[in-house]
Amino acid sequence: MVLLWDMTRQEVGEVIRARRKYLGHSQSVMAVKAGVALATLSKIENSKGIPDTRTLGKIAAAMGMKFVITVTPIEDVQVKP
């Protein structure tokens, strides 16, 4: 099995920013609701940081969303040992 991101860092940031704005929250309010540092949220939204799964889960939950990781086999991909 190979784990690949279906979304780029930029796409993840854009989804988070769009949802936050849809909810009418500032970055400060959303950071508090999610229990993450404002700088962390800002970096994610601006594609400057690589968030870990725990952070993405906290942000998603604060936004009323689910963060799901799916691992599936990918055919025709050779993985070097």
LOGU-881083 format. One record per atom (N, C-alpha, C, O): residue in one letter; atom name; x, y, z. Coordinates in pm, 1 decimal, always signed. Example, Ala and Ser with C-alpha at 12.3 -4.5 7.8 and 13.67 -1.06 7.14 Angstrom:
BEGIN
 type atom     east    north       up
    a    N  +1319.0   -569.0   +780.0
    a   CA  +1230.0   -450.0   +780.0
    a    C  +1320.0   -330.0   +780.0
    a    O  +1423.6   -331.9   +846.5
    s    N  +1285.0   -225.0   +708.0
    s   CA  +1367.0   -106.0   +714.0
    s    C  +1290.0     +3.0   +787.0
    s    O  +1340.9   +113.8   +803.9
***
This chain:
BEGIN
 type atom     east    north       up
    m    N    +83.5   -117.8     +0.0
    m   CA     +0.0     +0.0     +0.0
    m    C    +87.7   +123.7     +0.0
    m    O   +196.3   +124.9    +58.0
    v    N    +39.5   +226.5    -65.2
    v   CA   +110.0   +353.3    -72.1
    v    C    +15.2   +462.1    -25.4
    v    O   -101.2   +465.7    -65.5
    l    N    +64.3   +549.1    +57.9
    l   CA    -18.2   +659.6   +106.0
    l    C    +17.9   +785.5    +28.2
    l    O   +131.4   +832.8    +34.0
    l    N    -77.7   +838.1    -42.9
    l   CA    -57.3   +959.9   -120.3
    l    C   -164.2  +1061.4    -83.3
    l    O   -278.0  +1024.7    -54.2
    w    N   -127.8  +1187.5    -84.4
    w   CA   -226.0  +1293.8    -61.6
    w    C   -304.2  +1315.1   -189.6
    w    O   -245.1  +1332.4   -296.2
    d    N   -436.3  +1314.2   -180.6
    d   CA   -517.9  +1347.4   -296.3
    d    C   -528.1  +1498.2   -311.6
    d    O   -559.0  +1548.2   -419.8
    m    N   -502.2  +1570.2   -204.2
    m   CA   -510.2  +1716.3   -207.7
    m    C   -372.4  +1773.5   -180.2
    m    O   -296.0  +1719.6   -100.1
    t    N   -342.0  +1882.7   -247.3
    t   CA   -216.0  +1950.5   -221.1
    t    C   -230.0  +2034.0    -94.9
    t    O   -340.6  +2056.2    -45.6
    r    N   -118.1  +2079.3    -44.1
    r   CA   -118.2  +2168.3    +71.9
    r    C   -202.3  +2291.8    +44.9
    r    O   -276.6  +2338.1   +131.5
    q    N   -189.6  +2344.9    -77.0
    q   CA   -265.7  +2464.0   -115.2
    q    C   -415.9  +2435.6   -113.1
    q    O   -494.3  +2516.4    -63.4
    e    N   -455.0  +2321.2   -167.0
    e   CA   -597.9  +2286.0   -169.2
    e    C   -654.0  +2268.7    -28.0
    e    O   -766.2  +2310.8     -0.1
    v    N   -576.4  +2207.2    +60.6
    v   CA   -620.7  +2190.8   +198.6
    v    C   -642.9  +2327.8   +262.0
    v    O   -744.9  +2351.6   +326.7
    g    N   -546.6  +2417.2   +242.9
    g   CA   -558.7  +2552.6   +297.1
    g    C   -678.6  +2626.9   +242.5
    g    O   -746.9  +2698.4   +315.8
    e    N   -704.3  +2610.3   +113.7
    e   CA   -817.8  +2678.8    +50.2
    e    C   -950.9  +2627.6   +105.5
    e    O  -1043.3  +2705.9   +127.9
    v    N   -960.7  +2496.0   +127.4
    v   CA  -1083.8  +2438.4   +182.5
    v    C  -1107.3  +2490.6   +323.9
    v    O  -1219.1  +2528.4   +359.0
    i    N  -1002.8  +2492.4   +403.6
    i   CA  -1015.8  +2539.9   +541.3
    i    C  -1052.7  +2687.7   +544.3
    i    O  -1140.6  +2728.0   +620.5
    r    N   -986.8  +2768.3   +462.7
    r   CA  -1017.8  +2912.1   +457.9
    r    C  -1162.2  +2935.6   +412.6
    r    O  -1234.1  +3015.9   +472.0
    a    N  -1203.8  +2865.7   +307.9
    a   CA  -1339.4  +2883.8   +255.2
    a    C  -1444.3  +2845.0   +359.5
    a    O  -1544.0  +2915.3   +375.8
    r    N  -1422.9  +2735.2   +429.3
    r   CA  -1519.2  +2692.2   +531.0
    r    C  -1524.1  +2791.7   +647.2
    r    O  -1631.6  +2824.9   +697.3
    r    N  -1406.6  +2838.5   +689.3
    r   CA  -1401.0  +2935.9   +799.2
    r    C  -1477.6  +3062.0   +762.0
    r    O  -1554.6  +3114.4   +842.5
    k    N  -1456.6  +3110.3   +641.0
    k   CA  -1526.1  +3231.2   +595.9
    k    C  -1676.2  +3206.2   +582.6
    k    O  -1757.1  +3292.9   +615.6
    y    N  -1712.8  +3088.8   +534.7
    y   CA  -1854.4  +3052.9   +523.7
    y    C  -1921.7  +3057.8   +661.2
    y    O  -2036.2  +3101.0   +674.4
    l    N  -1848.6  +3012.9   +761.9
    l   CA  -1901.1  +3014.0   +898.6
    l    C  -1899.6  +3153.7   +961.1
    l    O  -1958.8  +3176.2  +1066.7
    g    N  -1830.9  +3247.4   +894.2
    g   CA  -1826.1  +3385.2   +942.9
    g    C  -1728.9  +3407.9  +1057.3
    g    O  -1745.9  +3501.0  +1136.0
    h    N  -1627.4  +3323.8  +1067.0
    h   CA  -1530.3  +3335.7  +1175.5
    h    C  -1399.4  +3396.4  +1126.8
    h    O  -1357.1  +3373.4  +1013.5
    s    N  -1337.2  +3472.6  +1212.5
    s   CA  -1202.0  +3520.5  +1186.2
    s    C  -1105.6  +3405.1  +1214.5
    s    O  -1143.6  +3304.1  +1273.8
    q    N   -981.8  +3421.4  +1171.6
    q   CA   -881.7  +3319.3  +1203.2
    q    C   -864.6  +3306.8  +1354.2
    q    O   -847.7  +3196.4  +1405.9
    s    N   -868.8  +3418.2  +1424.2
    s   CA   -851.7  +3415.9  +1570.1
    s    C   -959.9  +3333.3  +1637.3
    s    O   -930.7  +3249.3  +1722.5
    v    N  -1084.4  +3356.6  +1599.4
    v   CA  -1195.6  +3282.9  +1658.8
    v    C  -1184.2  +3134.8  +1625.4
    v    O  -1202.4  +3050.0  +1712.7
    m    N  -1154.5  +3103.2  +1500.9
    m   CA  -1146.2  +2962.8  +1461.5
    m    C  -1030.3  +2893.2  +1530.2
    m    O  -1043.2  +2777.0  +1568.8
    a    N   -918.0  +2960.4  +1546.4
    a   CA   -803.9  +2900.4  +1615.4
    a    C   -841.4  +2863.7  +1758.5
    a    O   -806.7  +2755.8  +1806.4
    v    N   -912.1  +2953.2  +1826.5
    v   CA   -955.6  +2925.6  +1964.0
    v    C  -1052.5  +2807.5  +1965.7
    v    O  -1038.6  +2717.1  +2048.0
    k    N  -1150.7  +2807.9  +1875.1
    k   CA  -1249.8  +2699.0  +1869.8
    k    C  -1182.2  +2563.9  +1844.0
    k    O  -1224.0  +2461.4  +1897.9
    a    N  -1078.2  +2565.1  +1761.4
    a   CA  -1009.6  +2441.5  +1725.5
    a    C   -902.2  +2401.9  +1826.8
    a    O   -854.9  +2288.3  +1826.8
    g    N   -864.2  +2495.7  +1912.6
    g   CA   -758.8  +2465.9  +2009.3
    g    C   -621.3  +2459.2  +1946.7
    g    O   -535.7  +2381.8  +1989.7
    v    N   -600.4  +2542.1  +1843.4
    v   CA   -468.9  +2549.4  +1779.1
    v    C   -420.6  +2694.0  +1782.7
    v    O   -499.9  +2786.5  +1800.2
    a    N   -293.0  +2712.0  +1766.2
    a   CA   -237.0  +2846.8  +1765.1
    a    C   -282.3  +2921.8  +1639.8
    a    O   -297.5  +2862.9  +1532.8
    l    N   -303.1  +3050.1  +1654.7
    l   CA   -340.0  +3133.9  +1540.5
    l    C   -236.5  +3121.6  +1429.4
    l    O   -272.1  +3112.5  +1311.9
    a    N   -109.4  +3121.4  +1465.7
    a   CA     -2.7  +3109.3  +1364.8
    a    C    -14.5  +2978.0  +1288.4
    a    O    +12.6  +2973.8  +1168.4
    t    N    -54.4  +2871.4  +1356.1
    t   CA    -70.6  +2741.0  +1290.9
    t    C   -180.9  +2747.2  +1186.4
    t    O   -162.2  +2704.1  +1072.7
    l    N   -296.4  +2801.2  +1225.6
    l   CA   -408.3  +2811.1  +1132.4
    l    C   -371.5  +2899.1  +1013.3
    l    O   -402.0  +2865.8   +898.8
    s    N   -306.5  +3010.3  +1040.6
    s   CA   -265.1  +3100.7   +934.0
    s    C   -170.7  +3032.1   +835.5
    s    O   -186.2  +3045.7   +714.2
    k    N    -73.5  +2958.9   +887.9
    k   CA    +21.3  +2887.7   +800.5
    k    C    -50.2  +2784.8   +714.3
    k    O    -20.0  +2771.4   +595.7
    i    N   -144.7  +2712.1   +772.8
    i   CA   -217.7  +2611.2   +695.6
    i    C   -297.9  +2678.0   +584.4
    i    O   -293.9  +2634.2   +469.4
    e    N   -370.3  +2783.4   +618.7
    e   CA   -452.5  +2851.5   +518.6
    e    C   -369.2  +2912.8   +407.0
    e    O   -416.2  +2927.0   +294.2
    n    N   -245.3  +2949.1   +438.9
    n   CA   -158.7  +3012.9   +339.2
    n    C    -57.0  +2917.7   +279.0
    n    O    +40.4  +2961.0   +217.3
    s    N    -79.1  +2788.0   +296.6
    s   CA     +6.0  +2683.0   +237.8
    s    C   +151.3  +2693.9   +281.1
    s    O   +241.5  +2657.1   +205.8
    k    N   +174.6  +2743.8   +401.0
    k   CA   +311.8  +2761.2   +450.3
    k    C   +355.2  +2649.9   +544.2
    k    O   +474.6  +2628.6   +564.9
    g    N   +259.9  +2580.1   +600.4
    g   CA   +293.6  +2474.5   +694.3
    g    C   +237.3  +2341.4   +649.3
    g    O   +144.3  +2335.3   +568.9
    i    N   +294.8  +2235.6   +702.2
    i   CA   +244.8  +2101.4   +674.0
    i    C   +178.0  +2052.8   +802.4
    i    O   +246.4  +2014.4   +897.2
    p    N    +46.1  +2054.4   +805.6
    p   CA    -23.5  +2016.8   +928.8
    p    C    -20.8  +1866.8   +952.6
    p    O    -22.2  +1787.5   +858.5
    d    N    -16.8  +1829.3  +1079.5
    d   CA    -27.2  +1686.2  +1110.2
    d    C   -174.8  +1648.6  +1117.3
    d    O   -262.4  +1735.1  +1117.4
    t    N   -200.4  +1520.3  +1123.0
    t   CA   -339.1  +1473.1  +1118.9
    t    C   -418.4  +1516.1  +1242.0
    t    O   -538.4  +1541.5  +1232.0
    r    N   -354.2  +1524.5  +1356.0
    r   CA   -423.2  +1567.7  +1478.2
    r    C   -472.5  +1711.2  +1463.4
    r    O   -585.7  +1742.7  +1500.0
    t    N   -387.4  +1797.5  +1410.0
    t   CA   -425.1  +1937.7  +1390.7
    t    C   -538.5  +1950.0  +1290.6
    t    O   -634.0  +2024.3  +1313.3
    l    N   -528.5  +1877.8  +1180.3
    l   CA   -636.7  +1882.0  +1081.5
    l    C   -767.3  +1830.3  +1139.6
    l    O   -874.1  +1882.8  +1108.1
    g    N   -760.2  +1729.4  +1223.2
    g   CA   -879.1  +1676.4  +1288.4
    g    C   -944.0  +1778.1  +1380.3
    g    O  -1066.4  +1791.2  +1382.0
    k    N   -862.9  +1850.5  +1456.9
    k   CA   -914.6  +1954.0  +1547.0
    k    C   -982.9  +2066.3  +1468.6
    k    O  -1091.3  +2112.2  +1504.8
    i    N   -917.9  +2109.0  +1361.7
    i   CA   -974.1  +2217.1  +1280.3
    i    C  -1104.0  +2171.7  +1214.4
    i    O  -1203.4  +2244.4  +1215.3
    a    N  -1103.0  +2052.6  +1157.9
    a   CA  -1223.4  +2000.9  +1092.7
    a    C  -1338.8  +1991.5  +1191.8
    a    O  -1450.3  +2033.4  +1160.8
    a    N  -1313.5  +1937.4  +1309.8
    a   CA  -1419.4  +1924.1  +1410.9
    a    C  -1475.3  +2060.2  +1450.2
    a    O  -1596.5  +2075.0  +1465.7
    a    N  -1388.7  +2159.4  +1466.5
    a   CA  -1433.2  +2294.0  +1503.9
    a    C  -1518.1  +2357.3  +1394.5
    a    O  -1597.9  +2447.2  +1421.2
    m    N  -1500.8  +2310.3  +1271.4
    m   CA  -1574.8  +2364.1  +1158.2
    m    C  -1696.0  +2279.0  +1122.9
    m    O  -1764.0  +2305.4  +1023.7
    g    N  -1723.4  +2176.5  +1204.1
    g   CA  -1836.8  +2088.7  +1176.3
    g    C  -1812.7  +1997.8  +1057.6
    g    O  -1906.3  +1961.2   +986.4
    m    N  -1687.2  +1961.4  +1036.1
    m   CA  -1649.3  +1875.4   +924.8
    m    C  -1580.3  +1750.8   +979.2
    m    O  -1541.8  +1746.5  +1096.1
    k    N  -1565.0  +1649.6   +894.2
    k   CA  -1490.6  +1530.1   +929.0
    k    C  -1359.3  +1530.9   +852.1
    k    O  -1354.7  +1569.1   +735.2
    f    N  -1254.0  +1488.8   +918.2
    f   CA  -1125.2  +1468.4   +853.3
    f    C  -1107.5  +1318.3   +841.4
    f    O  -1100.4  +1248.3   +942.5
    v    N  -1100.4  +1268.4   +719.4
    v   CA  -1096.2  +1124.5   +694.8
    v    C   -969.6  +1089.8   +618.1
    v    O   -933.6  +1156.5   +521.2
    i    N   -903.7   +985.6   +662.7
    i   CA   -787.1   +933.8   +591.7
    i    C   -826.5   +799.0   +533.8
    i    O   -874.0   +710.9   +605.4
    t    N   -806.6   +784.0   +405.2
    t   CA   -836.2   +658.0   +339.1
    t    C   -707.2   +604.4   +278.1
    t    O   -638.7   +674.0   +203.2
    v    N   -676.2   +483.2   +310.5
    v   CA   -558.0   +418.7   +254.4
    v    C   -607.1   +304.6   +166.6
    v    O   -672.3   +211.6   +214.0
    t    N   -575.0   +313.1    +38.2
    t   CA   -615.9   +210.8    -56.6
    t    C   -497.7   +171.6   -144.6
    t    O   -409.3   +253.6   -169.3
    p    N   -495.2    +48.2   -191.7
    p   CA   -386.4     +7.6   -280.2
    p    C   -395.7    +82.1   -413.0
    p    O   -504.5   +107.6   -464.7
    i    N   -282.4   +115.3   -465.0
    i   CA   -276.0   +183.3   -593.7
    i    C   -206.7    +87.7   -689.7
    i    O    -94.0    +44.2   -665.9
    e    N   -274.5    +56.7   -795.8
    e   CA   -219.2    -35.6   -895.3
    e    C   -108.4    +33.4   -975.2
    e    O   -107.8   +155.5   -991.2
    d    N    -17.2    -46.2  -1023.5
    d   CA    +88.9     +0.5  -1112.0
    d    C   +183.9   +100.5  -1047.9
    d    O   +249.2   +177.2  -1118.7
    v    N   +192.9   +101.2   -917.5
    v   CA   +288.9   +186.2   -849.0
    v    C   +392.8    +95.5   -786.0
    v    O   +359.8     +6.5   -707.6
    q    N   +517.4   +118.3   -820.3
    q   CA   +624.7    +36.3   -764.0
    q    C   +685.5   +110.1   -646.5
    q    O   +722.9   +226.9   -656.7
    v    N   +694.3    +40.9   -536.6
    v   CA   +751.6   +100.1   -416.3
    v    C   +886.8    +34.4   -392.0
    v    O   +898.2    -88.0   -385.6
    k    N   +988.3   +118.0   -378.6
    k   CA  +1121.1    +65.1   -350.5
    k    C  +1130.2    +27.2   -204.2
    k    O  +1082.1   +100.7   -118.0
    p    N  +1190.8    -85.6   -175.1
    p   CA  +1203.7   -129.9    -34.8
    p    C  +1295.2    -38.5    +45.0
    p    O  +1316.8    -61.4   +164.0
***
